[in-house]
């Protein structure tokens, strides 16, 4: 059997449709004409009364719903989560902006007028909190502890020649995706299916959870396929799907589009966690780690959501990158009366690696060791045992990434700085290692898995079907690449479809850098299965040997015995892949910065970002992931935060208020891939989507320390924060 595979990276499958404005997003795909829905936000925390009378009287209003219309089923916004604490319309709002009702109207103008007339007033609690209304507040919603017991850690710290202790903090911030969260629904409540169009990253799990909330069977809720305009983890959850469905039912089954505003998205919807990480690290005279104690504290906001899982993931990453003979890592998530937090690119690793990689520089400087050498002495090595799961580390090229990042950055020319008084502009370079996973498989519990289907249709088309959403990272194009390779055809001959959740292959969704390892693995297995069926069909018709069968985009056969693919149709193969490990991936990032000591402004000028990805499936897409992650990391480190008023309530703002990096802020990025195929991966590939953001904060922080001598342990390093640190060093002679 012979195969010909395209050598060049193909264009994105959906690229032309997106550029031309023809790609269907949730707000575009809802049937026309549709009604307009909106949610009622609580202006206070605690028990409230919701008066919808004036809103219902507005001309054009179809229905208004409040807490009495809630289905009465507690649920978790995280479709993989287990803490059930949320209602669609609550009478016990936990944060300013919590949803206490919804309105549906014929026009946007009528909707806005009605929402402005809803009266939400505080009231005294009529029953003990938590009596089935979702208001019970046990502040600690998640805690994990990995590694050794506390007594063992304390003894090891007492025995260590050198102990370094520091706390690092990260402010909460919006995710900054372009597409605002929305959900559209069409549901009559008469036994017909509830159809939903949603911006969620995880349609399969959301469909199942929404069915439970609405007391329907899983088959009764169908999420239709749409593109998602970025999510970065912020859309990996149930959003407004239940509210849209209830509004549609109240409107007699007419389709309803519920779309929140940009200001609500940036301040009142979901945010990246505020976090603190306290490290106590004992080392010997050579800087070799002897003991490490990590405590990660996350502010979950008003609801648990992803917070327990983020705490667990962050604590794990802190433990694995630099294994110590004695170690303990605690991850803890606690509720507060503010905007709920959720998963963000890096999923806890961004916060903990900021601390770990900042402190490794501090240890090196204090002991007089080279910052690169101390990393090489301590980092996890390929062939070692994973300190968390105790399985062998089959591929992990951290040292190769480190060497390549150093080599490339050493070739940089001297940075150019603006004219100014001597000493005003200072330059520095910083380095950081990073670690991520390619699946959520753990030593205990079910493995991370996905299914895929490959079909040969009656018109001769080769089609991949997946339940994984295209959220901007190009995963559907990558699936076409690996399917074409397995089938032995050109990428252009493969189409990728995402059916509705009614018929789509099982897939948990697009998150956690799992696409290249888990879902693409299922695609490869399904494509191989389809190829076997095509070959068998040719053998049965022609009598030729299976090894002589050649498949192209339009025919299959051997020599003169060629059969059009359409004549062999229909054929199909389903396959599932269950990841046997988490396929650890490594990386190293070096950042060069220029600091204006007069204003506190930090500009990142150059970055080299080296990643161990197993195998590159599509170089252009992979490079885009890295460049995007680097720029996002610049924002996390330097500018992005959730601004709050004196009462701690987030301001509602647009992108003019929330300082995302722009093209003008983007550094020059040198992207490098270290390719050692992972033996458990059907494609050879590992994850990449989250890693590029994870090392940027410590690399920049280390560069700022290199330039100024000031160690800033809080993010973002906005001008006020950095100037305060510089002033403290100048006036007190101490490190900030």
Buried (B, 14 or more C-beta within 10 A) or exposed (E): BEBEEBEEBBEBBBEEEBEEEEBBBBBBBBEEEBBBBBBBBBBBBBBBEBBBEBBBEBEBBBBBBBBEBBBBBBBBBBBBBEBEBBBBBBBBBBBBBBBBBBBBBBEEEBBBBBBEBBEBEEEEEEEEEEEEBBBEBEEEBBBBBBBBEEEBBBEBBEEBEBBBEBEBBBBBBBBBBEBBBBBBBBBBBEEEBBBBBBBBBBBBBBBBBBBBBBEBEBEBBBBBBBBBBBBBBBBBBBBBBBBBBBBBBBBEBBBBBBBBBBBBBBBBBBBBBBBBBBBBBBBEEEBEBBBBBBBBBBBBBBBBBBBBBBBBBBBBBBBBBBBBEBBBBBBBBBBBBBBBBBBBBBBBBBBBBBBBBBBBBBBBBEBEBEBBEBBBBBBBEBEEEBBBBEBEBBBBBBBBBBBBBBEBBEEBEEBEBEEEEEEBBBBBBBBBBBBBBBBBBBEEEEBBBBBBBBBBBEEBBBBBBBBBBBBBBBBBBBBBBBBBBBBBBBBEBBBBBBBBBBEBBBBBBBBBBBBBBBBBBBBBBBBBBBBBBBBBBBBEBBEBEEEBBBBBBEBBBBEEBBBEBBEBBEBBBBBBBBBBBBBBBBBBBBBBBBBBBBEBBBBBBBBBBBBBBBBBBBEBBBBBBBBBBBBBBBBBBBBBBBBBEEEEBBBBBEEEBBBBBEEEBBBEBBBBBBBBBBEBBBBBBBBBBBBBBBBBBBBBBBBBBBBBBBBBBBBBBBBEBBBBBBEBBEEEEEBB
